[in-house]
Amino acid sequence: MSLDLFDRKAEIASKRMVVGFDGFTDTIVRVVRETAGEGRLETCFPTIRSFGEYLAAQAEKSCSLELKIQARQLGGNLPYVSRAAGLLGLNVTCIGMLGEGAPGPLFQEMPCRMYSFAAPGESTCLEFQDGKVFLAPQYRLSDDPWQLVQKATGGGASRLFAESDLMALLNWSELPFAQSLWEHVYQESLADVPPQKDRWAFFDLCDCTRRPAGELEAVLTLIGRFAEKRTAVLSLNENEALVAARAARLGTRDLAGVGEALRERFGITEVLIHTLRKSLLCTPRGVARQATRFISAPKISTGAGDHFNAAACLGAVLGLTDEERLTLSNRFSSLYVESGTTPSLESLGL
């Protein structure tokens, strides 16, 4: 499949993407299972299951664990998606928690225009071959979140979102003020304008396991309101899709069925679901499916879903077919996981 992406670099650069609202600094670690000794190499827990079984065995005993620090880097959905989308060539503006007064040093590398309204959160990411576990304290703001956003952008946030070809609202689950911010974006950027279905609104809830069902239904209903004004895409991983299905009482665990039911129940234009081994896109045109190139020994897993989403945003604004959008997203994210670095547009071979 040839998408001629390299020949469309000028078109890509003309597409305006505005992203909100999170931002973290991640400490990436592996959990040591056995320290090195004479004739013995250090080993780490390879999988979440093996780590979980070890923890369960320590019940009523207590334990201590050694963390092998791999890296300290930018984190959160906004930084990963924004950086990846910028490296793909999109014209990206992000409004997030990137530093007090100005973006901090970890975020300076991001190839996009940045507005920071708060200090970043802190998280520790336990990496395994089959996934990752994020540990982060609760995050609270001392002032009204939307007022902070407006102050950081010189009052321009509403205009930035309104003029975007694609707005991406990310990490609803981890930010207690995300619902309020998303509602402000709708009310101040879209509510009073005619529908523009050639423009996009992209959403990633993040791991919503701990959020009450009523809150999850409320945000899905809000995304349906965005869909009245733009083509709205809800991106979910497998766990998030099943949590959403349970919260909304959809009565199915089949992923295609979940995607279709979310569309019909909440009026969301498209639902994009990605797992370790497959991805699917549910739209008014039907369900497109594609196998994912599974990477058995990933160099990195943190940010894989964000790279998938960044490429999905690119495919959307370029008007690619459903199958082409899945191909682009899968290729981009699998190369990232395999190499540990964000691939260039040229290296995709599409």
N, C-alpha and C positions, 0 to 999 in steps of 0.2 A: 504494500500500500504506500503510495507516494502522496503526501499532503502538500508538497512544495512550500514548506514553512520558511525555508531560508529565503526564497524569492518574495516572501510576503513581509519581510522585516519592516519596511516602511509603514505598511498597513498596521502591523502589530504595534509599532511605536505610537501610532495615532490613537490607540484605544485607551481611554481613561478609566482606571480602576481605583476605587477608593475603598479602603479597608478599615474596619474598627472592631474591637476597641482594647484588646488585652495587651499584654507584654510581660514577660518573665525573664529572669536569669536562671538557667538550668545548670545544675551540677550533675553531669552524667557519670554514673558509677556502675560497677559490677560488684556483686556480692561474693566475697571470698568464701569458698567452701572448705578449702584446705590450704594452709600456708606452705610455702616452699621449705624444703629441708634437705638433708643429705640424700642425694639420689632421688629426690622427689620434687616435681615441679608444682608451682602454685596452680590451683584449679578454682574456678568460679562456678556457682550454680548455673547450669546451662539453660534451664527452663523455669518458667513461673511455677509449673507443677512441682518440680523437684524442690524449689525453694519453699513452696507452700507446705509440702509434706514435712520438710525439716522443721518449719515453724510449728506445725501442729504437734509434732513429736515433743516439742519443748513445753507444752502446756503443763502448768503447775510446777515447772522447774526454773523458768527464766533462761535467758541466753544473752550473749553479746555477739555482735557481727562486725566484721571488718569490711569496709567499703573501699574498693580500688577505684580511685578517681580517674576517669578517662578524659574528661574535658570540662571546662566551665564556659558556657556559651549562651548566646541569646536563646530565648525559649518563648513558648506560647504560640498560639495559632497565628496571630497577626504577624509577628516577625518572620516566622517560617514561610507563610504564604506570600507575604509581601516581598521577601528576598527572592524566593523562587520565581514569582511572577515577574519581578524586575529583571532577573537574569534571563528570562525568556524574552524580554524586550518590551513588555507592556509598560505603559506610562502610569506608574503606581504612586498614589498618595496614601499614607497611612496615618491614622489618628489613634494613638495608643498610650499605654503606660510604659514609657520608654526612658524616663528620667525626670528628676525634679528640675523644672525650668527648661531643660533641653535634653535631647537624647543622650544617653550615657555611652561610654566608649564601646561596649559590646555591640551596640546598634549602629555605630557609625558606618559599618561596612555595607549596610543595606542600600541597594541601588534604587532609592525612591525618595520622594519628598516626605518629610516626617514632621508631625506635630505631636508633642508630648503633653499630656494633661495630668500625669501622676508618675510617681516612682514605680518601677517594675516590681511585680511580685517575685518571690523566691521559691524555687522548687528543686527537689532532688529526684532524679529519674533513675530508677533501678532498671538496667537493661538486661534482657535475656534473649535467647535465640528465637523464642516464640512470642515475644511481645515486651511490654514495658510496664512499670508501675510508677506513677508519679505521686510524690508526697509533697504536700504544700500546705502552709498555714492559711487560715481564712484571711481574706483581703477586704478591708473596709476603707472608704474614703471619708475625709473630714468635712467635705463640702458637697453640694449638689453636683452629681456627675455631669449632667448636661451643661450646667454653667461652667464647669471646669473645661469641658470640651470646647465650648464657645470661646472662652477666654484664650485657650491655647491656639485656636485658629483665627483669632482676631474677629470673631463673629461670623466666620465664613463656612462653618461646618455644614449648615443646611444647603448652601449653594454648591459646595463641593460634591455632596451626595447627589443633589438634584441633577448636576451636569455630567455625572459619570456615565460611561457606557455600561459599567458593571459596578455595583456596590457589593461588598462582601462583609457580612456581619458574622463574627466568629466568637466561639467560646462563651456561649450563653451560660453553660453549666457552672463554670468556675467563678463567674463574676456575679455577685448578688445584685448588682445594679444594672446588669445587661438588659433585662426586660425593659426597664425605664429608658435606657439609651435607645434601644431599638424602636420603642414607641415614639420617642422624640424624632428619630430619623423619618419615620413614616409621616407623622403629623406635619413636620416642618419642611420636608423635602418632596413628598409625594401626594399628600392628601388632596391638595387643591389643584393638581395638574391633571390633564387628560391622560388616559392610559398610553403608555409607550412600550408596546410589547416587543419592539426591536431592541430594547434595553433590558438589562438583567439585574436581578437581586439574588445573591448567592448566600446560603446560610449553612453554618456548621455549628451544631449545638455543643459538641464535645461530649465527654462521658457524662450522661445525664442520669446515671443509676441512682444517685443519692437525692435527686430532686423529686418532690412530691408530684403525684400524677396530675393534680389540678394545675400546678405551675407548668408542667409539660404541655398539657392541653391548651393552656393560655398562649404559650409561645407558638404552638402549631397554628392556632387560630390567627395569631398576628401575622405569621408568614403567609397565610391565606389572604389576608388583607393586602399585603405587598403584591401578591399575585394578581390582584385586580388592576394594578398599575403597571407592573413589569412582568416579564417572564421570570418566575421565582423557582430557584433550584434549591432543594434541601439535600445536603450531602450527609450520609450516615455510614458509619462502619457497622459491622454485623451486630455487635453488642448494642449500639445505640438504636439500631432499627428494631431489635427485639424489645428493648426497654420502651421505646415509643409505642410499639404495638400493644404491649401489656398495659401501659398507662392509658391509652386511648381505647382499650377493650376491643381491639380489632378482631380477635378470635382466630388469628392465624399466625404461624411462625414461619411459613414459607416466605422467603425474602421478596420474591416478585409479588406475592399476594400482599405483603406488608406495604410495599411501595405503591401499589395500585390503590389499596385501601386508604393510605394517607392522602393520596391525591384526591380521591373522591370525597373523603370525609371532611377535609379541611380546605379544599380548593387550591392546593399547591400545584403549580404547573408541572413540575418535574421532581422526581425523587431519584437520587443517585446513591447507590449502595455499593460499598467496596469491602471485600474481605481479603484474607490472605491468598485465596485461590481463585476467586472470581469477582467480577463486578457486573453491575446491571444498571440500566438507566430506564426508568419508567416515565413515559411521556404520553401526551394525547395520541401519539403515533403508534403506541404499543410499547413492548418491553424489548430492549436490546441487551444481549448478554455476551460476555466475553471472559474466557479463562485468563487468569493472571499468571504471569511468569513467577513462580514461587522461588524465593531465594532461601536455600536451606541454611546458609551460613552468612547472615547479613553483617556487613561492616557497621551498620547503624540502623536502628529502627525508629528512633525519635525523629519526628518530622516527616515520616513516610506518607501519612495521610494528608499532611499539609502540601507536600509536593504533588500528590494526586490531585488535590483540590486546585492548586495553582494552575496545573495543566488543564484541568476541567474548565476553569475560567477562561483560559486562552482559547480553547476549542469552542466555547460558547460564543464569545465575541467575534470569532472568525466565521461563524456560521457553518461549522463542520457538521457532517451527518452524525447521527447518534453513534454509529459504529466507529466513525473516525474519532469522535470525542473520547470514547472508551480506549481506543488504541493509543491515543496520545497520552492520556492520563496514566494508563498502565505502564507504558514504556518509560515515561519520565520518572515515575515513582520507583519502578524496579531498578533502573540504573542508579538512582540515588542510594537505595538500600544496598545494592551490590558493591558500589564504589565508595560510599561514605561521603561523597561530595555531590553538589548540585550539578547535573549535566548541562551542557550548553545546548542551545537550539541546534547547532550544527551536528553535535554528537548523537542526536536522536535518530538520524538517518531516516527522517520522514519527510 
